[in-house]
Amino acid sequence: MKQEKKLILGILILSVFVFVVAASSLYVQTEISSGDVCGCAVPIPIFIPFLASIGLFIGTLLYYLFFPKHESKIDKKIILNFFEKEEKEIVGKLLENKGSCLQSKLTRETNLSKVQVFRILENLVKRNIVNKESYGKTNTVKLNEWIIKLFSL
């Protein structure tokens, strides 16, 4: 819904609420002045909480309309800055491959030795950033679910 339509709808809702409060207040006032307080359709002790409840509902509805949910997306580069250079390279490659990649492919694409990749991955496994699963003579390396959610893949 466009902002202008939301604004018009919000003003309309607020206007209807003000009208309902004014009309019911006038009705109660005329009943009180005529001395027929007990003749009201809605008793006074229930009338005030009823209007307050409607007011809370209207306020919540207007808040929902005018203050949309904030979905802050964090830039991937900012998150990657928390990793060391080689870790950043490996996590970046995993992100390029939708969170999963063979360890042998990581070795080829990162220009790191097999030993370096192995040690970096072991460190990432200890920190619960990746999981390694055997896949023939190599391993499948997968980013953990919480990291994937953080990067919104």
ZAROZA-260381 format. One record per residue (C-alpha): residue number from 1; residue in three letters; x, y, z. Coordinates in Angstrom, 1 decimal. Example, Ala and Ser with C-alpha at 12.3 -4.5 7.8 and 13.67 -1.06 7.14 Angstrom:
<node loke="1" mimar="ALA" X="12.3" Y="-4.5" Z="7.8"/>
<node loke="2" mimar="SER" X="13.7" Y="-1.1" Z="7.1"/>
// end
This chain:
<node loke="1" mimar="MET" X="0.0" Y="0.0" Z="0.0"/>
<node loke="2" mimar="LYS" X="1.4" Y="3.4" Z="-1.0"/>
<node loke="3" mimar="GLN" X="2.2" Y="5.9" Z="1.7"/>
<node loke="4" mimar="GLU" X="-0.5" Y="8.4" Z="0.6"/>
<node loke="5" mimar="LYS" X="-3.2" Y="5.7" Z="0.7"/>
<node loke="6" mimar="LYS" X="-2.0" Y="4.7" Z="4.2"/>
<node loke="7" mimar="LEU" X="-2.2" Y="8.3" Z="5.3"/>
<node loke="8" mimar="ILE" X="-5.8" Y="8.7" Z="4.0"/>
<node loke="9" mimar="LEU" X="-6.8" Y="5.4" Z="5.6"/>
<node loke="10" mimar="GLY" X="-5.2" Y="6.4" Z="8.9"/>
<node loke="11" mimar="ILE" X="-7.0" Y="9.8" Z="8.9"/>
<node loke="12" mimar="LEU" X="-10.3" Y="8.1" Z="8.0"/>
<node loke="13" mimar="ILE" X="-9.9" Y="5.6" Z="10.9"/>
<node loke="14" mimar="LEU" X="-9.0" Y="8.3" Z="13.3"/>
<node loke="15" mimar="SER" X="-11.9" Y="10.5" Z="12.2"/>
<node loke="16" mimar="VAL" X="-14.4" Y="7.6" Z="12.6"/>
<node loke="17" mimar="PHE" X="-13.0" Y="7.0" Z="16.1"/>
<node loke="18" mimar="VAL" X="-13.4" Y="10.7" Z="17.1"/>
<node loke="19" mimar="PHE" X="-16.9" Y="10.7" Z="15.7"/>
<node loke="20" mimar="VAL" X="-17.9" Y="7.6" Z="17.6"/>
<node loke="21" mimar="VAL" X="-16.4" Y="9.0" Z="20.8"/>
<node loke="22" mimar="ALA" X="-18.2" Y="12.4" Z="20.3"/>
<node loke="23" mimar="ALA" X="-21.5" Y="10.8" Z="19.4"/>
<node loke="24" mimar="SER" X="-21.5" Y="8.4" Z="22.3"/>
<node loke="25" mimar="SER" X="-20.3" Y="11.1" Z="24.7"/>
<node loke="26" mimar="LEU" X="-23.2" Y="13.3" Z="23.6"/>
<node loke="27" mimar="TYR" X="-25.6" Y="10.4" Z="24.1"/>
<node loke="28" mimar="VAL" X="-24.4" Y="9.8" Z="27.6"/>
<node loke="29" mimar="GLN" X="-24.4" Y="13.5" Z="28.4"/>
<node loke="30" mimar="THR" X="-28.1" Y="13.8" Z="27.3"/>
<node loke="31" mimar="GLU" X="-29.0" Y="10.8" Z="29.3"/>
<node loke="32" mimar="ILE" X="-27.3" Y="12.2" Z="32.4"/>
<node loke="33" mimar="SER" X="-28.9" Y="15.7" Z="32.0"/>
<node loke="34" mimar="SER" X="-32.4" Y="14.2" Z="31.5"/>
<node loke="35" mimar="GLY" X="-31.8" Y="12.3" Z="34.8"/>
<node loke="36" mimar="ASP" X="-32.3" Y="8.9" Z="33.1"/>
<node loke="37" mimar="VAL" X="-28.8" Y="7.6" Z="33.6"/>
<node loke="38" mimar="CYS" X="-30.0" Y="4.0" Z="34.1"/>
<node loke="39" mimar="GLY" X="-31.8" Y="4.1" Z="30.8"/>
<node loke="40" mimar="CYS" X="-28.5" Y="4.2" Z="28.8"/>
<node loke="41" mimar="ALA" X="-28.0" Y="1.2" Z="26.4"/>
<node loke="42" mimar="VAL" X="-24.5" Y="0.9" Z="27.8"/>
<node loke="43" mimar="PRO" X="-24.0" Y="1.6" Z="31.5"/>
<node loke="44" mimar="ILE" X="-21.5" Y="4.3" Z="32.4"/>
<node loke="45" mimar="PRO" X="-19.0" Y="2.0" Z="34.2"/>
<node loke="46" mimar="ILE" X="-18.8" Y="-0.1" Z="31.1"/>
<node loke="47" mimar="PHE" X="-18.9" Y="2.8" Z="28.7"/>
<node loke="48" mimar="ILE" X="-15.5" Y="4.4" Z="29.6"/>
<node loke="49" mimar="PRO" X="-13.4" Y="1.1" Z="29.4"/>
<node loke="50" mimar="PHE" X="-15.3" Y="0.3" Z="26.1"/>
<node loke="51" mimar="LEU" X="-14.1" Y="3.6" Z="24.6"/>
<node loke="52" mimar="ALA" X="-10.6" Y="3.1" Z="26.0"/>
<node loke="53" mimar="SER" X="-10.4" Y="-0.3" Z="24.4"/>
<node loke="54" mimar="ILE" X="-11.6" Y="1.0" Z="21.0"/>
<node loke="55" mimar="GLY" X="-8.9" Y="3.7" Z="21.4"/>
<node loke="56" mimar="LEU" X="-6.2" Y="1.2" Z="22.0"/>
<node loke="57" mimar="PHE" X="-7.3" Y="-0.8" Z="19.0"/>
<node loke="58" mimar="ILE" X="-7.3" Y="2.3" Z="16.8"/>
<node loke="59" mimar="GLY" X="-3.9" Y="3.3" Z="18.1"/>
<node loke="60" mimar="THR" X="-2.5" Y="-0.1" Z="17.4"/>
<node loke="61" mimar="LEU" X="-4.0" Y="-0.2" Z="13.9"/>
<node loke="62" mimar="LEU" X="-2.5" Y="3.2" Z="13.1"/>
<node loke="63" mimar="TYR" X="0.9" Y="2.2" Z="14.4"/>
<node loke="64" mimar="TYR" X="0.8" Y="-0.9" Z="12.3"/>
<node loke="65" mimar="LEU" X="-0.1" Y="1.2" Z="9.2"/>
<node loke="66" mimar="PHE" X="2.5" Y="4.0" Z="9.7"/>
<node loke="67" mimar="PHE" X="5.4" Y="2.1" Z="11.1"/>
<node loke="68" mimar="PRO" X="6.3" Y="-0.8" Z="8.9"/>
<node loke="69" mimar="LYS" X="8.4" Y="-3.7" Z="10.1"/>
<node loke="70" mimar="HIS" X="12.1" Y="-2.9" Z="10.0"/>
<node loke="71" mimar="GLU" X="14.0" Y="-5.5" Z="8.1"/>
<node loke="72" mimar="SER" X="17.6" Y="-4.3" Z="8.4"/>
<node loke="73" mimar="LYS" X="19.8" Y="-6.0" Z="6.0"/>
<node loke="74" mimar="ILE" X="23.4" Y="-6.1" Z="7.0"/>
<node loke="75" mimar="ASP" X="26.0" Y="-5.7" Z="4.2"/>
<node loke="76" mimar="LYS" X="27.9" Y="-8.9" Z="3.6"/>
<node loke="77" mimar="LYS" X="31.2" Y="-7.0" Z="3.5"/>
<node loke="78" mimar="ILE" X="30.6" Y="-5.7" Z="7.1"/>
<node loke="79" mimar="ILE" X="30.1" Y="-9.2" Z="8.4"/>
<node loke="80" mimar="LEU" X="33.0" Y="-10.6" Z="6.5"/>
<node loke="81" mimar="ASN" X="35.3" Y="-8.0" Z="8.2"/>
<node loke="82" mimar="PHE" X="34.9" Y="-10.0" Z="11.4"/>
<node loke="83" mimar="PHE" X="36.9" Y="-12.8" Z="9.8"/>
<node loke="84" mimar="GLU" X="40.6" Y="-13.0" Z="9.2"/>
<node loke="85" mimar="LYS" X="41.8" Y="-12.7" Z="5.6"/>
<node loke="86" mimar="GLU" X="41.9" Y="-16.4" Z="4.7"/>
<node loke="87" mimar="GLU" X="38.7" Y="-17.1" Z="6.6"/>
<node loke="88" mimar="LYS" X="37.0" Y="-14.2" Z="4.8"/>
<node loke="89" mimar="GLU" X="38.1" Y="-15.7" Z="1.5"/>
<node loke="90" mimar="ILE" X="36.7" Y="-19.2" Z="2.3"/>
<node loke="91" mimar="VAL" X="33.4" Y="-17.9" Z="3.8"/>
<node loke="92" mimar="GLY" X="33.1" Y="-15.6" Z="0.7"/>
<node loke="93" mimar="LYS" X="33.5" Y="-18.6" Z="-1.6"/>
<node loke="94" mimar="LEU" X="30.9" Y="-20.6" Z="0.4"/>
<node loke="95" mimar="LEU" X="28.5" Y="-17.6" Z="0.1"/>
<node loke="96" mimar="GLU" X="29.1" Y="-17.5" Z="-3.7"/>
<node loke="97" mimar="ASN" X="28.2" Y="-21.2" Z="-3.8"/>
<node loke="98" mimar="LYS" X="24.9" Y="-20.8" Z="-1.8"/>
<node loke="99" mimar="GLY" X="26.5" Y="-21.9" Z="1.4"/>
<node loke="100" mimar="SER" X="27.9" Y="-25.3" Z="0.4"/>
<node loke="101" mimar="CYS" X="31.0" Y="-26.3" Z="-1.5"/>
<node loke="102" mimar="LEU" X="33.6" Y="-29.2" Z="-1.7"/>
<node loke="103" mimar="GLN" X="36.8" Y="-28.7" Z="0.3"/>
<node loke="104" mimar="SER" X="38.8" Y="-29.5" Z="-2.8"/>
<node loke="105" mimar="LYS" X="37.0" Y="-26.8" Z="-4.8"/>
<node loke="106" mimar="LEU" X="37.8" Y="-24.3" Z="-2.0"/>
<node loke="107" mimar="THR" X="41.5" Y="-25.2" Z="-2.2"/>
<node loke="108" mimar="ARG" X="41.5" Y="-24.6" Z="-6.0"/>
<node loke="109" mimar="GLU" X="39.5" Y="-21.4" Z="-6.0"/>
<node loke="110" mimar="THR" X="41.2" Y="-19.7" Z="-3.0"/>
<node loke="111" mimar="ASN" X="44.9" Y="-20.3" Z="-4.0"/>
<node loke="112" mimar="LEU" X="45.5" Y="-21.6" Z="-0.5"/>
<node loke="113" mimar="SER" X="47.3" Y="-24.9" Z="0.2"/>
<node loke="114" mimar="LYS" X="45.3" Y="-28.0" Z="1.2"/>
<node loke="115" mimar="VAL" X="46.9" Y="-27.6" Z="4.7"/>
<node loke="116" mimar="GLN" X="45.8" Y="-24.0" Z="5.0"/>
<node loke="117" mimar="VAL" X="42.3" Y="-24.7" Z="3.9"/>
<node loke="118" mimar="PHE" X="42.1" Y="-27.7" Z="6.3"/>
<node loke="119" mimar="ARG" X="43.3" Y="-25.6" Z="9.3"/>
<node loke="120" mimar="ILE" X="41.1" Y="-22.7" Z="8.5"/>
<node loke="121" mimar="LEU" X="38.1" Y="-25.0" Z="8.2"/>
<node loke="122" mimar="GLU" X="38.9" Y="-26.8" Z="11.4"/>
<node loke="123" mimar="ASN" X="38.9" Y="-23.4" Z="13.1"/>
<node loke="124" mimar="LEU" X="35.6" Y="-22.4" Z="11.5"/>
<node loke="125" mimar="VAL" X="34.1" Y="-25.8" Z="12.6"/>
<node loke="126" mimar="LYS" X="35.2" Y="-25.1" Z="16.2"/>
<node loke="127" mimar="ARG" X="33.6" Y="-21.7" Z="16.1"/>
<node loke="128" mimar="ASN" X="30.3" Y="-23.3" Z="14.8"/>
<node loke="129" mimar="ILE" X="30.4" Y="-21.4" Z="11.5"/>
<node loke="130" mimar="VAL" X="30.7" Y="-24.3" Z="9.1"/>
<node loke="131" mimar="ASN" X="30.1" Y="-28.1" Z="9.2"/>
<node loke="132" mimar="LYS" X="32.2" Y="-30.6" Z="7.3"/>
<node loke="133" mimar="GLU" X="30.8" Y="-33.9" Z="6.0"/>
<node loke="134" mimar="SER" X="32.7" Y="-36.6" Z="4.3"/>
<node loke="135" mimar="TYR" X="32.2" Y="-36.9" Z="0.5"/>
<node loke="136" mimar="GLY" X="34.4" Y="-39.5" Z="-1.0"/>
<node loke="137" mimar="LYS" X="38.1" Y="-38.4" Z="-0.7"/>
<node loke="138" mimar="THR" X="37.1" Y="-34.8" Z="0.1"/>
<node loke="139" mimar="ASN" X="34.6" Y="-33.1" Z="2.4"/>
<node loke="140" mimar="THR" X="31.5" Y="-31.1" Z="1.7"/>
<node loke="141" mimar="VAL" X="31.7" Y="-27.8" Z="3.6"/>
<node loke="142" mimar="LYS" X="28.4" Y="-26.1" Z="4.6"/>
<node loke="143" mimar="LEU" X="27.8" Y="-22.9" Z="6.3"/>
<node loke="144" mimar="ASN" X="25.7" Y="-23.3" Z="9.5"/>
<node loke="145" mimar="GLU" X="22.1" Y="-22.3" Z="9.4"/>
<node loke="146" mimar="TRP" X="22.5" Y="-19.2" Z="11.6"/>
<node loke="147" mimar="ILE" X="25.3" Y="-17.9" Z="9.3"/>
<node loke="148" mimar="ILE" X="23.1" Y="-18.4" Z="6.3"/>
<node loke="149" mimar="LYS" X="20.2" Y="-16.5" Z="8.0"/>
<node loke="150" mimar="LEU" X="22.6" Y="-13.7" Z="8.9"/>
<node loke="151" mimar="PHE" X="23.7" Y="-13.3" Z="5.3"/>
<node loke="152" mimar="SER" X="20.1" Y="-13.9" Z="4.0"/>
<node loke="153" mimar="LEU" X="21.0" Y="-16.3" Z="1.2"/>
// end
